[in-house]
Amino acid sequence: MRFEELSSNVLMFVGDEYESVATAFLDGDDVLLVDSLGSVADAHWLRRVLCEDMGKKVRVIAATHFMSDHIAGMSLFPEALTIAHRHHRFTFLSQNRRVDEFYREPKVMFDRSMSLRWGQHELCFLHNPGKTMDHVSVDVASADLVCAGDNIVGNIIYLSKADPALIRDAISRLRQFNRGTVIGGHMGRFTAAVLDNAIHYLDRLREAVVSIRANASPQEADERIASIRIEACLAPRVEAAAFERQWHQHNLEVIAAQSVFAFDTAIASRSRA
């Protein structure tokens, strides 16, 4: 577990469970959290650092999306105002590893966008569906950063139960903020180049899978897809972290199990006919 100061009155916390990220915006002794880590142990650590060691009080918790590995801390701050997109329940119910005890009904829900002044910073919450239908990007111009949630996973993306085209569109919208720092839902902070890297990975992965599906039997295709190396998909000069390698492997499993890119293959075949 680790934390660091990103900007004036902005702290980032990275937990052990899934390297899940929480971003804290400070207004004196009051804290607004964007996400709240992925396990009870990590959430207790977050509360200890903020509340006991630093003497702060968490007043608001906003979710980039309502999956259990990002909302573990909500139950530890019962007096905090909770914020989420209106489609949060759909995401919570459709996830792979739901933890029901982490669920807490949001007090504030919105559809398209919402702005909130917190101390020296104004946080702009914008609906940006990609990895999930409730995904929210949090743009903070005064800190030159944007919270991307799980629309990126480091320099790659994660496909499970998502439309790859929707993820690509979400990353493209993140690029339009033109912020110097991108906070991922996992791993931590990145430069803006991470968004181009994630799109590069998605495009190369799609091309590889479509080519395999178009030229192999279904059984052979699954075997060949399982052997796609992450290096074949990464942007130039990007070296994969262990976490990215792990989730690339999960992507290959998801592609086979959910027939991801099969529709893209059919469209490509039809256009060549």
C-alpha positions as CSV (number, residue, x, y, z in Angstrom):
1,M,0.0,0.0,0.0
2,R,1.3,3.5,-0.8
3,F,0.2,7.0,-1.2
4,E,1.7,10.2,-2.7
5,E,0.9,13.8,-3.2
6,L,-0.1,14.5,-6.8
7,S,-0.7,18.3,-6.6
8,S,-1.7,20.9,-4.0
9,N,-4.4,19.3,-1.9
10,V,-4.5,16.1,-4.0
11,L,-3.4,12.7,-2.6
12,M,-3.4,9.3,-4.4
13,F,-3.7,6.0,-2.5
14,V,-2.9,2.6,-4.1
15,G,-4.0,-0.4,-2.2
16,D,-2.7,-4.0,-2.3
17,E,-5.9,-5.6,-3.6
18,Y,-5.9,-5.3,-7.4
19,E,-3.7,-2.2,-7.0
20,S,-6.9,-0.3,-6.7
21,V,-6.7,3.5,-6.6
22,A,-8.4,6.2,-4.5
23,T,-7.8,9.9,-5.0
24,A,-8.3,12.3,-2.1
25,F,-9.1,16.0,-2.7
26,L,-8.6,18.1,0.5
27,D,-10.5,21.2,1.6
28,G,-8.9,22.0,4.9
29,D,-9.7,19.1,7.1
30,D,-12.5,17.9,4.8
31,V,-11.9,15.2,2.2
32,L,-13.6,14.2,-1.0
33,L,-12.6,10.7,-2.2
34,V,-12.9,9.6,-5.8
35,D,-13.1,5.8,-5.3
36,S,-12.3,4.0,-2.1
37,L,-10.1,1.0,-2.8
38,G,-10.7,-2.7,-3.3
39,S,-10.7,-4.5,0.1
40,V,-11.7,-4.0,3.7
41,A,-8.0,-4.1,4.8
42,D,-7.0,-1.4,2.2
43,A,-10.0,0.7,3.2
44,H,-9.0,0.6,6.9
45,W,-5.5,1.6,5.9
46,L,-6.9,4.6,3.9
47,R,-9.1,5.6,6.9
48,R,-6.2,5.3,9.3
49,V,-3.9,7.5,7.2
50,L,-6.5,10.2,6.4
51,C,-8.5,10.3,9.6
52,E,-6.1,9.2,12.4
53,D,-2.7,10.2,11.1
54,M,-3.7,13.3,9.2
55,G,-6.7,14.4,11.2
56,K,-9.0,14.6,8.2
57,K,-12.7,13.8,7.8
58,V,-14.1,12.1,4.7
59,R,-17.2,14.1,3.7
60,V,-17.9,12.8,0.2
61,I,-17.1,9.6,-1.7
62,A,-17.7,9.6,-5.5
63,A,-17.4,6.4,-7.6
64,T,-15.9,6.3,-11.1
65,H,-18.0,3.1,-11.4
66,F,-19.8,0.8,-9.0
67,M,-17.6,-2.3,-9.0
68,S,-16.7,-3.9,-5.7
69,D,-12.9,-3.4,-6.2
70,H,-13.5,0.4,-6.1
71,I,-16.1,0.9,-3.4
72,A,-14.8,-1.0,-0.4
73,G,-14.3,2.1,1.7
74,M,-17.9,3.4,1.4
75,S,-19.1,1.4,4.4
76,L,-16.3,2.7,6.6
77,F,-17.5,6.3,6.2
78,P,-21.2,6.1,7.0
79,E,-21.6,9.9,7.3
80,A,-20.0,10.7,3.9
81,L,-22.2,11.8,1.0
82,T,-22.0,9.2,-1.7
83,I,-22.1,10.0,-5.5
84,A,-22.5,7.8,-8.5
85,H,-23.9,7.6,-12.0
86,R,-27.6,6.7,-12.3
87,H,-26.7,3.4,-13.9
88,H,-24.5,2.3,-11.0
89,R,-26.8,-0.6,-9.9
90,F,-26.6,-2.1,-13.4
91,T,-22.8,-2.2,-13.1
92,F,-22.8,-3.5,-9.6
93,L,-25.2,-6.4,-10.4
94,S,-23.4,-7.4,-13.7
95,Q,-19.8,-7.6,-12.4
96,N,-17.9,-10.9,-12.1
97,R,-16.8,-10.6,-8.4
98,R,-19.7,-8.9,-6.6
99,V,-19.2,-8.2,-2.9
100,D,-22.7,-7.3,-1.6
101,E,-21.5,-6.0,1.8
102,F,-19.6,-3.2,-0.1
103,Y,-22.8,-1.8,-1.7
104,R,-24.1,1.5,-0.4
105,E,-26.9,3.3,-2.0
106,P,-25.6,6.6,-3.5
107,K,-27.2,9.7,-2.0
108,V,-26.5,11.8,-5.2
109,M,-27.0,10.4,-8.7
110,F,-26.6,12.1,-12.0
111,D,-27.0,11.3,-15.7
112,R,-24.6,13.3,-17.9
113,S,-22.4,15.7,-15.9
114,M,-22.0,17.5,-12.6
115,S,-19.5,20.0,-11.2
116,L,-18.5,20.3,-7.6
117,R,-16.2,22.9,-6.0
118,W,-14.0,21.4,-3.4
119,G,-11.5,23.8,-1.9
120,Q,-9.2,25.1,-4.5
121,H,-10.3,22.5,-7.1
122,E,-13.4,22.2,-9.2
123,L,-14.2,18.6,-10.1
124,C,-16.2,18.0,-13.3
125,F,-17.9,14.6,-13.3
126,L,-18.8,13.4,-16.8
127,H,-20.6,10.2,-17.9
128,N,-18.1,8.3,-20.0
129,P,-19.4,4.8,-20.6
130,G,-16.7,2.3,-21.7
131,K,-15.6,-0.5,-19.4
132,T,-19.0,-0.2,-17.7
133,M,-22.1,1.7,-18.6
134,D,-22.0,3.8,-15.5
135,H,-18.4,5.0,-15.9
136,V,-17.6,8.5,-14.9
137,S,-14.5,10.5,-15.8
138,V,-13.5,13.2,-13.2
139,D,-11.7,16.1,-14.8
140,V,-9.8,18.5,-12.5
141,A,-8.3,21.3,-14.6
142,S,-6.8,23.1,-11.6
143,A,-4.7,20.0,-10.8
144,D,-4.0,19.1,-14.5
145,L,-5.4,15.6,-14.0
146,V,-8.3,13.4,-14.9
147,C,-9.5,10.3,-13.1
148,A,-10.1,7.6,-15.8
149,G,-11.4,4.7,-13.7
150,D,-11.2,1.3,-15.4
151,N,-11.4,2.7,-19.0
152,I,-7.7,2.0,-18.9
153,V,-5.6,-0.5,-17.0
154,G,-2.2,1.1,-17.1
155,N,-1.1,1.0,-20.8
156,I,-3.7,-1.6,-21.7
157,I,-7.4,-2.1,-21.2
158,Y,-9.6,-4.9,-19.8
159,L,-12.4,-6.3,-22.0
160,S,-14.6,-8.4,-19.7
161,K,-18.3,-7.9,-20.4
162,A,-17.6,-4.7,-22.3
163,D,-17.9,-3.5,-25.9
164,P,-14.3,-2.9,-27.2
165,A,-15.5,0.0,-29.4
166,L,-17.2,1.6,-26.4
167,I,-13.9,1.4,-24.4
168,R,-12.0,3.0,-27.4
169,D,-14.5,5.8,-27.6
170,A,-14.2,6.4,-23.8
171,I,-10.4,6.7,-24.0
172,S,-10.8,9.1,-27.0
173,R,-13.0,11.3,-24.9
174,L,-10.4,11.2,-22.1
175,R,-7.8,12.4,-24.5
176,Q,-9.9,15.5,-25.2
177,F,-9.4,16.7,-21.7
178,N,-5.8,17.2,-22.5
179,R,-4.6,16.7,-19.0
180,G,-0.9,16.0,-18.1
181,T,-1.7,13.4,-15.5
182,V,-4.1,10.4,-15.9
183,I,-5.2,8.6,-12.7
184,G,-6.1,5.0,-13.5
185,G,-8.5,2.9,-11.6
186,H,-5.6,0.6,-10.9
187,M,-1.8,0.9,-10.6
188,G,-1.7,4.7,-10.0
189,R,-0.7,7.8,-12.0
190,F,0.5,8.1,-15.6
191,T,1.4,10.7,-18.1
192,A,-1.1,11.6,-20.9
193,A,0.7,9.2,-23.2
194,V,-1.0,6.3,-21.4
195,L,-4.2,7.0,-23.3
196,D,-2.5,6.6,-26.7
197,N,-0.8,3.5,-25.4
198,A,-4.1,1.9,-24.3
199,I,-5.7,2.6,-27.7
200,H,-2.7,1.1,-29.4
201,Y,-2.9,-2.0,-27.3
202,L,-6.7,-2.4,-28.0
203,D,-6.2,-1.9,-31.7
204,R,-3.4,-4.3,-32.1
205,L,-5.2,-6.9,-29.9
206,R,-8.3,-6.6,-32.1
207,E,-6.3,-6.9,-35.3
208,A,-4.5,-10.0,-34.0
209,V,-7.7,-11.7,-33.0
210,V,-9.6,-10.8,-36.1
211,S,-6.8,-12.2,-38.3
212,I,-6.7,-15.4,-36.3
213,R,-10.5,-15.9,-36.4
214,A,-10.6,-15.2,-40.1
215,N,-7.9,-17.8,-40.9
216,A,-8.4,-20.7,-38.4
217,S,-11.0,-23.1,-37.2
218,P,-12.7,-22.2,-34.0
219,Q,-10.7,-24.7,-31.9
220,E,-7.4,-23.6,-33.5
221,A,-8.4,-20.0,-33.2
222,D,-8.8,-20.3,-29.4
223,E,-5.4,-22.0,-29.1
224,R,-3.7,-19.3,-31.1
225,I,-5.5,-16.4,-29.3
226,A,-4.3,-17.9,-26.0
227,S,-0.7,-17.5,-27.2
228,I,-0.9,-13.8,-28.2
229,R,2.0,-12.1,-26.4
230,I,1.5,-8.8,-24.8
231,E,4.6,-7.4,-26.5
232,A,2.8,-7.8,-29.9
233,C,0.1,-5.4,-28.7
234,L,2.0,-2.8,-26.7
235,A,2.9,0.6,-28.0
236,P,6.6,1.2,-29.0
237,R,9.0,1.6,-26.0
238,V,6.3,0.5,-23.5
239,E,7.4,-2.3,-21.2
240,A,4.7,-4.3,-19.5
241,A,4.3,-4.2,-15.7
242,A,3.4,-7.4,-13.9
243,F,-0.1,-6.2,-13.4
244,E,-0.5,-5.4,-17.1
245,R,0.8,-8.9,-18.0
246,Q,-1.8,-10.4,-15.6
247,W,-4.7,-8.6,-17.1
248,H,-3.5,-9.2,-20.7
249,Q,-3.8,-12.9,-19.8
250,H,-7.3,-12.3,-18.5
251,N,-8.2,-10.6,-21.8
252,L,-7.1,-13.6,-23.8
253,E,-9.3,-15.8,-21.6
254,V,-12.2,-13.4,-22.0
255,I,-11.8,-13.2,-25.7
256,A,-12.1,-17.0,-26.0
257,A,-14.9,-17.4,-23.5
258,Q,-17.1,-14.5,-24.8
259,S,-16.2,-14.7,-28.5
260,V,-14.9,-11.1,-28.3
261,F,-14.1,-9.7,-31.8
262,A,-16.1,-12.4,-33.5
263,F,-18.5,-9.8,-34.7
264,D,-15.7,-7.6,-35.9
265,T,-14.4,-10.7,-37.8
266,A,-17.8,-11.2,-39.5
267,I,-18.0,-7.5,-40.5
268,A,-14.4,-7.7,-41.9
269,S,-15.2,-10.9,-43.9
270,R,-18.4,-9.4,-45.3
271,S,-16.5,-6.3,-46.5
272,R,-14.0,-8.5,-48.3
273,A,-16.7,-10.5,-50.0
